[in-house]
Amino acid sequence: MIELVGVSKTYRMGSEDVHALHPLDLTIEAGEFVAIMGPSGSGKSTLMNVLGCLDVPSTGTYRLDGTEVQSLGEEQLAQVRNRKIGFVFQNFNLLARQTVLKNVELPMLYGGVPRQERTERAKELLTKVGLAERMSHKPNELSGGQRQRVAIARALTMKPPVLLADEPTGNLDTKSSADIMQLFTQINAEGATVILVTHEPDIAAYARRVIRLTDGRITSDERKGGIG
């Protein structure tokens, strides 16, 4: 599903080059559940941005589902992000003035899905994440855990094969975090490739593979059983 060969990322900061990622190789198979860990400044968010086609590598090759990402133009990249990747963020990134239902419909609007199908699919996904009774609410009327469930439903609308989550439990209490991770486990069991960035060992424990970064380099890559 994902193949990185010799991928690096360097940023220009004033007169200096900052090496956020040193050349690395990484393969993630379809259906894996992967946690990416590391301290602040380790390169994990940069790696996530590259995987999510939000940033282009400085060197190397990135293939996503057989497509060489760095050869695509902006419009093609936007299509890849819309159809191949679902994003879940720490801060939810929901539109405050829109209802929960409208928030979930949004990617499908950009994806050209007909209105009736958008509404039906959004309702189905909100029911799946346990929010059937909250569809007409605004995000500020929900708890943090409920808002993250909305964000997950929104990420799944285009049926992406890859779900990327950046510190998805960072703003949640312990109970809500466990609920969200069980939801990710279920989504992975249904066939999606799930990749999450976290600094919390108990959250990474849900994944079946844990990759650790230090100073822009992969320092360990372990496979295990996982909680889910």
Buried (B, 14 or more C-beta within 10 A) or exposed (E): BBBBBEBBBBEEEEEEEEBBBBBBEBEBEEBBBBBBBBEEBBBBBBBBBBBBBBBBBBBBBBBBBEEEBBEBEEEEBEBBBBBBBBBBBBEBEBEEEBBBBBBBBBBBEEEEBEEEEBBEBBBBBBEBBBBEEBBEBBBEEBEBBBBBBBBBBBBBBBEBBBBBBBBBBBBBEEEBBBBBBEBBBEBBEEEBBBBBBBBEEEBBBBBBBBBBBBBBBBEEEEEEEBBB
